[in-house]
Amino acid sequence: MCANKHFDLTQTVSNYDSVFEKFEQAVKDRHTHNNLYTVSAGHDTGAIACCVENHFKSFNGAFVYPNAEDKQVLSERAQRHKLKPVHFKDSEKTFKHTEIDTILNGRNYEVGNEYATYGLTSMILQLMKPKNMKIMVMGSGGDELYADYGFGGKGLDWYEINGKQQHVNSKFGGHFPMNLELVWPWHNHLQYQSSYIEKHEAVGGYWGIEVRCPMLDTRVVQAWLNTTHSLKNIEYKGWMAEYMRQHDYPFDVSGKKTIFAY
């Protein structure tokens, strides 16, 4: 049985050097020549794709045709990596007739976001199964661990689905205090993250796919926790933005939250 991880919450490191080192190691540890990387216009998948591009020749990536994505950023990434586009409408009917739909509806509060589930299913059925690919790498954890779905004390995640405005709660608006113990562990990690991971594992597992999430690597989390609170608060998902900036990789500098699929 694995022991619970106890994190050191001291904030004394004034640079991202260790974060970048641990992040690159986390990506390398999860890479094979036959992975499929999900790519959106967001910071999380962007940082991972940027790292893979820097360290490996092979890159198998895909994106779902966007609705709430920054289309310019996604277009630049698609051209850069020769990404494969996926339509998820065809998977909707397939997904509705599987046991996994029943499982998620019975256990997972996040099942209302069916579009993300259709997107994952589409990637698996259209791109992974025909090539006997077994591993999908995702950017899960970027919002929950490193941003609290907010910045500067305000929640960011406003968007619309079918004309209805949606909101993901932010506990402290992504403004990290001098004493992290006041907010750690923030509820988005305990609430949203556990639900998202359950969905990803259930969908992937149903089709025989292993899901890997380098953003959740405890070494990366620990290195980032130890950075100063002022460094954390400089920029939305600041370490990811700086990583991509140093490698001249396209990302949205406005700090706008983008949605993987809906």
C-alpha positions in Angstrom: 0.0 0.0 0.0 1.4 3.4 -0.9 1.6 6.1 1.8 -0.1 9.4 1.3 2.2 12.1 -0.1 2.9 14.9 2.3 3.9 18.1 0.6 6.3 20.8 1.8 4.4 24.1 1.7 7.4 26.4 2.2 7.6 29.1 -0.6 11.2 30.2 -0.9 12.3 29.5 -4.5 12.2 32.6 -6.7 12.7 30.9 -10.1 11.1 28.1 -12.2 14.3 26.1 -12.8 13.3 23.1 -10.6 9.8 23.2 -11.9 10.9 23.0 -15.5 13.4 20.2 -14.7 10.8 18.1 -12.9 8.2 18.8 -15.5 10.4 17.7 -18.4 11.3 14.5 -16.5 7.6 13.8 -15.8 6.9 14.1 -19.6 9.9 12.0 -20.5 8.9 9.3 -18.0 5.4 9.0 -19.6 6.5 9.1 -23.3 6.6 6.2 -25.7 6.8 6.4 -29.5 3.2 5.3 -29.7 1.5 7.8 -27.3 -1.4 9.9 -28.4 -1.3 13.5 -27.0 -4.5 15.5 -26.6 -3.8 19.1 -27.7 -6.0 22.1 -27.1 -5.3 25.8 -27.2 -4.8 25.8 -23.5 -1.6 26.1 -21.3 -1.7 22.5 -20.0 -1.6 20.5 -23.2 0.5 23.2 -24.8 3.3 22.9 -22.3 3.3 19.1 -22.7 3.3 19.4 -26.5 6.1 21.9 -26.3 8.2 19.6 -24.1 7.6 16.6 -26.4 8.6 18.7 -29.4 11.8 19.7 -27.7 12.9 16.2 -26.6 11.5 13.7 -29.1 11.2 13.4 -32.8 7.9 11.5 -32.8 4.7 13.3 -31.9 1.2 11.8 -32.3 -1.3 14.5 -31.4 -5.0 15.2 -32.0 -7.5 17.9 -31.3 -11.3 18.1 -31.2 -12.8 20.6 -33.6 -13.1 23.7 -31.4 -16.0 25.7 -30.1 -14.6 27.6 -27.1 -10.9 27.3 -28.1 -8.7 30.2 -29.2 -8.8 29.2 -32.9 -5.6 31.1 -33.8 -3.5 29.4 -31.2 -5.0 26.0 -32.0 -4.4 26.5 -35.7 -0.7 27.4 -35.1 -0.3 24.3 -32.9 -2.1 22.1 -35.5 0.2 23.2 -38.2 3.3 23.0 -36.1 2.6 19.3 -35.1 0.6 18.2 -38.0 -2.2 17.4 -35.6 -5.1 15.2 -36.6 -8.6 16.8 -36.2 -11.5 14.7 -34.7 -15.2 15.2 -34.9 -17.0 13.8 -31.9 -20.6 13.8 -33.1 -20.2 10.4 -34.6 -19.1 8.9 -31.3 -22.2 10.2 -29.4 -24.4 7.4 -30.6 -21.6 4.8 -30.0 -20.9 6.0 -26.5 -24.6 6.1 -25.5 -24.8 2.3 -26.0 -22.0 1.3 -23.8 -21.9 0.2 -20.1 -19.5 3.1 -19.5 -22.3 5.6 -20.0 -24.3 3.9 -17.2 -21.3 3.8 -14.9 -20.5 7.5 -15.3 -24.1 8.5 -14.9 -24.3 6.6 -11.6 -21.1 7.8 -10.1 -19.7 10.9 -11.6 -21.1 14.4 -11.0 -19.1 15.7 -14.0 -20.9 13.5 -16.5 -23.0 16.5 -17.5 -20.0 17.6 -19.6 -20.6 14.7 -22.0 -18.9 16.5 -24.8 -15.4 16.0 -23.3 -16.3 12.3 -22.9 -17.4 12.1 -26.6 -14.1 13.9 -27.6 -12.0 11.3 -25.7 -14.0 8.4 -27.1 -13.7 9.8 -30.7 -9.9 10.1 -30.4 -9.7 6.5 -29.1 -12.0 5.0 -31.7 -10.9 7.1 -34.7 -7.2 7.4 -34.1 -5.9 5.0 -31.4 -7.7 1.7 -32.0 -6.8 1.5 -35.8 -3.1 1.9 -34.9 -3.2 -0.3 -31.8 -2.2 2.7 -29.6 -2.5 2.1 -25.9 -1.5 5.3 -24.1 -3.2 8.7 -24.1 -1.4 11.7 -22.5 -3.6 14.5 -21.2 -3.1 17.9 -19.4 -5.3 17.1 -16.4 -4.3 19.0 -13.3 -3.2 22.3 -14.8 -6.3 24.2 -13.6 -6.9 22.3 -10.4 -3.4 22.3 -9.0 -1.7 25.4 -10.5 -4.5 27.9 -11.1 -7.6 27.2 -9.0 -9.6 28.2 -12.1 -8.7 31.8 -11.5 -6.2 34.6 -11.5 -5.7 37.8 -9.5 -8.4 36.8 -7.1 -11.1 36.3 -9.7 -12.5 33.1 -11.1 -11.9 32.7 -14.9 -13.9 29.7 -16.1 -17.0 31.3 -17.6 -18.4 29.8 -20.8 -21.6 28.8 -22.5 -23.1 25.4 -23.3 -26.2 25.4 -25.5 -26.8 29.0 -24.7 -26.6 28.5 -20.9 -23.8 30.2 -18.9 -21.6 27.8 -16.9 -19.2 28.4 -14.1 -16.6 26.3 -12.3 -16.1 27.5 -8.7 -12.8 29.0 -7.7 -11.9 28.9 -4.0 -9.5 31.9 -3.9 -9.5 33.2 -7.5 -6.0 31.8 -8.1 -4.4 34.4 -5.9 -1.9 32.4 -3.8 -1.3 33.6 -0.2 2.0 33.9 1.6 0.8 31.0 3.8 -0.3 28.1 1.6 -1.7 26.2 4.5 -4.6 28.7 4.5 -5.9 27.2 1.2 -4.1 23.8 0.7 -5.5 21.5 -0.4 -7.8 23.7 -2.5 -11.2 22.2 -3.2 -10.8 22.1 -7.0 -8.1 19.4 -6.5 -10.4 17.4 -4.2 -13.6 18.0 -6.0 -13.1 18.5 -9.7 -9.8 16.7 -10.2 -11.0 13.5 -8.6 -14.1 13.6 -10.8 -12.2 14.3 -14.0 -9.7 11.6 -13.3 -12.4 9.1 -12.7 -14.0 10.0 -16.0 -10.7 9.8 -17.9 -9.8 6.5 -16.4 -13.3 5.0 -16.9 -13.5 6.1 -20.6 -9.9 5.1 -21.3 -10.1 1.8 -19.4 -13.3 0.8 -21.1 -11.5 0.9 -24.4 -8.3 -0.6 -23.1 -6.4 2.7 -23.1 -4.0 3.9 -20.3 -4.3 7.6 -19.5 -1.2 9.4 -18.3 -1.1 12.9 -16.8 2.3 14.5 -16.3 0.9 17.6 -14.7 -0.1 15.4 -11.7 3.4 14.2 -11.1 4.2 14.8 -7.4 7.7 16.0 -8.3 6.3 18.8 -10.4 3.7 19.7 -7.8 6.3 19.9 -5.1 8.7 22.0 -7.1 6.0 24.4 -7.9 4.6 24.6 -4.4 8.1 25.7 -3.2 8.2 28.7 -5.5 7.4 32.0 -3.9 3.8 33.2 -3.7 4.7 36.3 -5.6 6.1 34.2 -8.5 2.9 32.2 -8.5 0.9 35.3 -8.8 2.7 37.1 -11.6 0.8 35.4 -14.4 -2.0 33.0 -15.1 -0.5 29.5 -15.0 2.8 31.4 -14.9 5.3 28.5 -15.0 3.6 27.0 -18.1 3.4 30.4 -19.8 7.1 31.0 -19.1 8.1 27.5 -20.3 6.3 28.0 -23.6 7.6 31.6 -23.9 11.2 30.4 -23.5 10.7 27.9 -26.3 8.8 30.3 -28.6 5.7 28.1 -28.5 2.2 29.6 -29.3 -0.2 30.3 -26.4 -2.9 32.7 -25.5 -1.3 35.5 -23.4 -4.7 36.9 -22.3 -5.0 34.3 -19.5 -8.3 33.1 -20.9 -9.5 29.6 -19.9 -10.2 27.4 -23.0 -12.3 24.3 -23.1 -11.1 21.0 -24.5 -14.3 20.0 -26.1 -18.0 21.0 -26.1 
